[in-house]
Amino acid sequence: MTTTAAAHPGDSSPPTLSGSRGAAWFVGLTLAFAALATAAVLISGAEPTLLAFTLALPPALIAMGLAWREGNGAPGRLLRSVTVRPANPMWWLVLLIPLGAFLAVDVVGVALGQPSAGLFDDVFPAVLIVPLVVLVPAFAEEIGWRGYALPRTMTAMTALRASLVLGVPWGLIHVPLYLPGQMNGESAAWSMLTQVISYSVILTWIYVGTGGSVLLTGLFHMLLNGLTPLTSGLDPLVAWDIRGVVFPIVAILVVALGGFRGFQLSAPAGEPARA
């Protein structure tokens, strides 16, 4: 499903905060806010779940602030990316990838000795409710990382390299959730890092291939979190570690099968992005 598309057609005026400089500001501000939010939550002793939402929602606000600083219609373009639908309807099939990956986690878990009896007993209704809970945080992150930072980073490097460059700070922002006493404090941080960087590669592939559809990357992101109940029959720590291997395999397959070949994405203000 490799396509060549422009995410922001018709943009011609250079912004005040342009290209990769805007992406650098976004990453720096998001990391700084994450550090301050983590310190505030830890010092105040607030509920661990508060930190998760505190880290997930600001990327959209920071991106909108920087887009407003750029001017030339940048905020409007950013918001419109949430409504962009892929021209090729085959792209909607990528929403099956998280489903297949989570089922693969179940298969690997059973192969490693996890009990298969009652594997899906607790799936419903959680698998219908959890996606709704994570919908807003998923789109908030996608507006920031894919909608704002990615096309600007691509003014200086290829799509694949941009996905890796942005994947690292995106992963670092999640590290506080794995500190002792936090909601994921017992889970392995290494698995989170491999998953988040893999997600960055896959979501970049989707975003660029669909011509800048935050709508599709947001739904995909929602499923990455929302389909977790599919592995509820496994030991959660075992399932988490397996996910840290399965999703990198998915990302590697996307690259190996030519997912990034011939990709082009127009820069946020008409500056040519590297293919």
C-alpha positions as CSV (number, residue, x, y, z in Angstrom):
1,M,0.0,0.0,0.0
2,T,2.8,2.4,-0.9
3,T,1.5,5.7,-2.1
4,T,2.9,9.1,-2.9
5,A,0.8,11.9,-1.3
6,A,1.1,15.4,0.1
7,A,-0.2,15.8,3.6
8,H,-0.6,19.6,3.3
9,P,-1.4,20.5,-0.3
10,G,-1.5,24.2,-1.1
11,D,0.9,25.4,1.5
12,S,3.3,28.0,0.1
13,S,4.2,30.6,2.7
14,P,7.2,29.8,4.9
15,P,6.3,29.7,8.6
16,T,8.1,31.7,11.3
17,L,9.1,28.5,13.1
18,S,9.8,26.2,10.2
19,G,10.8,22.7,9.4
20,S,12.9,20.6,11.7
21,R,13.4,23.6,14.1
22,G,9.7,23.4,14.9
23,A,10.0,19.7,15.5
24,A,13.0,20.3,17.8
25,W,11.0,22.8,19.8
26,F,8.1,20.4,20.1
27,V,10.3,17.6,21.4
28,G,12.1,19.8,23.8
29,L,9.0,21.3,25.3
30,T,7.2,18.0,25.5
31,L,10.2,16.4,27.3
32,A,10.4,19.4,29.7
33,F,6.7,19.3,30.5
34,A,6.9,15.5,31.0
35,A,9.7,16.0,33.5
36,L,7.8,18.7,35.4
37,A,4.6,16.7,35.4
38,T,6.4,13.7,36.7
39,A,8.0,15.6,39.5
40,A,4.7,17.2,40.5
41,V,2.8,13.9,40.6
42,L,5.6,12.1,42.5
43,I,5.9,14.9,45.1
44,S,2.2,15.3,45.6
45,G,1.6,11.6,45.8
46,A,-1.3,11.8,43.3
47,E,-2.9,8.7,41.8
48,P,-0.6,6.9,39.3
49,T,-3.3,7.0,36.6
50,L,-3.1,10.8,36.7
51,L,0.5,10.7,35.4
52,A,-0.6,8.7,32.4
53,F,-3.1,11.3,31.3
54,T,-0.8,14.1,32.2
55,L,1.8,12.8,29.8
56,A,-0.6,11.9,27.0
57,L,-2.6,15.0,26.6
58,P,0.0,17.9,26.4
59,P,1.5,16.9,23.0
60,A,-1.6,18.2,21.2
61,L,-1.6,21.4,23.2
62,I,2.1,22.0,22.6
63,A,1.7,21.3,18.9
64,M,-1.2,23.7,18.6
65,G,0.8,26.4,20.4
66,L,3.8,26.0,18.1
67,A,1.5,25.9,15.0
68,W,-0.1,29.1,16.2
69,R,3.4,30.6,16.5
70,E,4.1,29.6,13.0
71,G,1.0,31.3,11.6
72,N,0.1,31.0,7.9
73,G,-2.8,28.7,8.6
74,A,-0.7,26.1,10.4
75,P,-3.2,25.5,13.3
76,G,-6.0,24.9,10.8
77,R,-3.9,22.4,8.8
78,L,-3.0,20.6,12.0
79,L,-6.6,20.2,13.0
80,R,-7.7,19.2,9.5
81,S,-5.2,16.3,9.6
82,V,-7.6,14.7,12.1
83,T,-10.2,14.5,9.4
84,V,-8.0,13.3,6.5
85,R,-9.2,10.0,5.2
86,P,-6.9,7.7,3.1
87,A,-7.6,8.0,-0.6
88,N,-7.0,4.3,-1.0
89,P,-9.6,2.5,1.1
90,M,-7.2,-0.4,1.5
91,W,-5.4,1.6,4.1
92,W,-8.3,1.0,6.5
93,L,-7.1,-2.7,6.7
94,V,-4.1,-1.6,8.7
95,L,-6.4,-1.4,11.7
96,L,-6.3,-5.2,11.7
97,I,-2.6,-5.2,12.5
98,P,-3.0,-4.6,16.2
99,L,-5.6,-7.3,16.4
100,G,-3.3,-9.8,14.7
101,A,-0.3,-8.7,16.9
102,F,-2.2,-9.2,20.1
103,L,-3.4,-12.6,19.0
104,A,0.2,-13.5,18.1
105,V,1.1,-12.5,21.7
106,D,-1.5,-15.0,22.9
107,V,-0.1,-17.7,20.7
108,V,3.5,-17.1,21.8
109,G,2.4,-17.0,25.4
110,V,0.7,-20.4,25.2
111,A,3.7,-21.8,23.4
112,L,5.9,-20.6,26.3
113,G,3.7,-22.5,28.8
114,Q,0.9,-20.1,29.7
115,P,-2.4,-21.9,30.2
116,S,-4.8,-21.9,27.2
117,A,-7.9,-22.7,29.2
118,G,-10.1,-19.6,29.6
119,L,-7.7,-17.5,27.6
120,F,-10.5,-15.2,26.4
121,D,-12.9,-15.5,29.3
122,D,-12.4,-11.9,30.5
123,V,-12.2,-10.2,27.1
124,F,-15.7,-8.9,27.1
125,P,-16.9,-6.3,27.8
126,A,-13.4,-4.8,28.5
127,V,-12.3,-5.0,24.8
128,L,-15.3,-2.7,23.9
129,I,-14.8,-0.3,26.8
130,V,-11.0,0.2,27.0
131,P,-10.7,1.6,23.5
132,L,-13.2,4.3,24.3
133,V,-11.2,5.2,27.5
134,V,-7.9,5.6,25.5
135,L,-9.4,7.3,22.5
136,V,-8.7,10.9,23.5
137,P,-5.1,10.3,24.8
138,A,-4.3,8.4,21.6
139,F,-5.4,11.2,19.3
140,A,-3.8,13.8,21.6
141,E,-0.4,12.1,21.1
142,E,-1.0,11.6,17.4
143,I,-1.8,15.3,16.8
144,G,1.5,16.2,18.4
145,W,3.9,13.4,17.2
146,R,2.6,12.6,13.8
147,G,0.5,15.6,12.9
148,Y,3.0,18.2,13.9
149,A,6.5,16.8,14.6
150,L,6.8,14.2,11.9
151,P,6.3,16.3,8.7
152,R,8.6,18.9,10.1
153,T,11.3,16.3,10.9
154,M,11.0,15.0,7.4
155,T,12.2,18.3,6.0
156,A,15.7,17.2,7.2
157,M,15.6,13.4,6.8
158,T,13.8,10.4,5.4
159,A,10.5,9.1,6.7
160,L,12.1,6.0,8.2
161,R,14.9,7.9,9.9
162,A,12.4,10.5,11.2
163,S,10.3,7.7,12.7
164,L,13.4,6.5,14.7
165,V,14.5,9.9,15.7
166,L,11.1,10.8,17.1
167,G,10.5,7.3,18.5
168,V,13.3,7.8,21.0
169,P,12.0,10.9,22.8
170,W,8.5,9.5,22.5
171,G,9.6,6.5,24.4
172,L,11.5,8.5,27.0
173,I,8.3,10.4,27.9
174,H,6.7,7.1,28.9
175,V,9.6,6.1,31.2
176,P,8.0,7.8,34.3
177,L,5.1,5.4,34.1
178,Y,7.5,2.6,34.8
179,L,9.0,4.1,38.0
180,P,8.3,2.2,41.2
181,G,4.8,2.9,42.5
182,Q,3.5,4.1,39.1
183,M,0.8,2.3,37.1
184,N,3.3,0.2,35.1
185,G,5.9,0.0,37.8
186,E,6.2,-3.8,37.7
187,S,6.4,-4.0,33.9
188,A,9.7,-4.0,32.0
189,A,10.7,-0.6,30.7
190,W,12.8,-2.2,27.9
191,S,9.6,-3.7,26.4
192,M,7.9,-0.3,26.5
193,L,10.9,1.2,24.6
194,T,11.0,-1.4,21.9
195,Q,7.2,-1.1,21.5
196,V,7.1,2.7,21.3
197,I,9.9,2.9,18.8
198,S,8.2,0.2,16.7
199,Y,4.9,2.0,17.0
200,S,6.7,5.1,15.7
201,V,7.9,3.3,12.6
202,I,4.4,1.8,11.9
203,L,2.5,5.0,12.5
204,T,4.9,6.9,10.3
205,W,4.3,4.4,7.5
206,I,0.6,4.9,7.9
207,Y,0.7,8.7,8.2
208,V,2.9,9.2,5.2
209,G,1.2,6.6,3.1
210,T,-2.2,8.0,3.7
211,G,-1.2,11.6,2.9
212,G,-1.1,12.7,6.5
213,S,-4.1,11.0,8.1
214,V,-4.0,11.6,11.8
215,L,-7.5,10.1,11.8
216,L,-6.1,6.7,10.8
217,T,-3.0,6.9,13.0
218,G,-5.2,8.0,16.0
219,L,-7.5,5.0,15.5
220,F,-4.5,2.7,15.1
221,H,-2.9,4.1,18.3
222,M,-6.2,3.7,20.1
223,L,-6.2,0.0,19.2
224,L,-2.6,-0.5,20.4
225,N,-3.8,0.4,23.9
226,G,-7.4,-0.6,23.7
227,L,-7.0,-4.2,22.6
228,T,-4.9,-5.1,25.6
229,P,-7.8,-7.1,27.1
230,L,-7.2,-9.7,24.3
231,T,-4.1,-10.8,26.3
232,S,-5.8,-10.8,29.7
233,G,-5.7,-14.6,29.9
234,L,-1.9,-14.5,30.1
235,D,0.3,-13.4,33.0
236,P,0.4,-9.6,32.4
237,L,4.1,-9.4,32.8
238,V,4.7,-12.3,30.4
239,A,2.3,-10.8,27.9
240,W,4.1,-7.4,28.2
241,D,7.5,-8.9,27.5
242,I,6.2,-10.8,24.5
243,R,4.7,-7.5,23.1
244,G,8.2,-6.1,23.3
245,V,9.3,-8.6,20.7
246,V,6.2,-9.0,18.6
247,F,5.7,-5.3,17.7
248,P,9.3,-4.8,16.6
249,I,8.9,-7.8,14.3
250,V,5.8,-6.1,12.8
251,A,7.8,-2.9,12.3
252,I,10.7,-4.8,10.7
253,L,8.3,-6.5,8.3
254,V,6.8,-3.1,7.3
255,V,10.3,-1.9,6.4
256,A,11.5,-5.2,4.9
257,L,8.4,-5.5,2.6
258,G,9.0,-2.0,1.2
259,G,6.6,0.0,3.2
260,F,8.8,3.1,3.0
261,R,9.8,2.9,-0.7
262,G,8.9,6.0,-2.7
263,F,7.3,7.9,0.1
264,Q,7.1,11.6,-0.1
265,L,5.3,14.0,2.1
266,S,5.1,17.8,1.6
267,A,6.6,19.9,4.4
268,P,4.3,21.9,6.5
269,A,4.9,25.0,4.4
270,G,5.9,23.8,1.0
271,E,9.5,22.8,1.8
272,P,10.3,19.5,0.1
273,A,10.6,16.5,2.5
274,R,13.1,13.8,1.8
275,A,11.7,10.5,0.4
